[in-house]
Amino acid sequence: MADATAAVDMDELRTFVADVLDVDEEDVTDDADFVKTLGVDSLMALEVMVVLEKKYSVKLEEREMKDITTLRKVHDLLASKMGE
C-alpha cells in the first residue's frame, strides 16, 4: 500500500487540481474544501474526476464524487484505487 501512496505525489496532485480548477496552487491546501473554499461546482468536480481517471489510470465511481471534497481525500482515494 505504501508504494501506491508514493505513486500519488501530493504536490503534483495539488498542481494538477489547481490547474483543472483554474485556481492558485496556494489555495489548494490539503484540507481546503473544494466547494466551500474554492467554489467548485458539480461540473468542475466532474471535470476533476475525469482528468484524474485519465492521469492516474483509475476508474472512479460516480458515488465517489461526493467524497472528493479536499485534496487529502482525493489523494487517499487515488492511493486506495491504485493499491487495488
Order of alpha helices (4+ residues) and beta strands (2+ residues): alpha-alpha-alpha-alpha
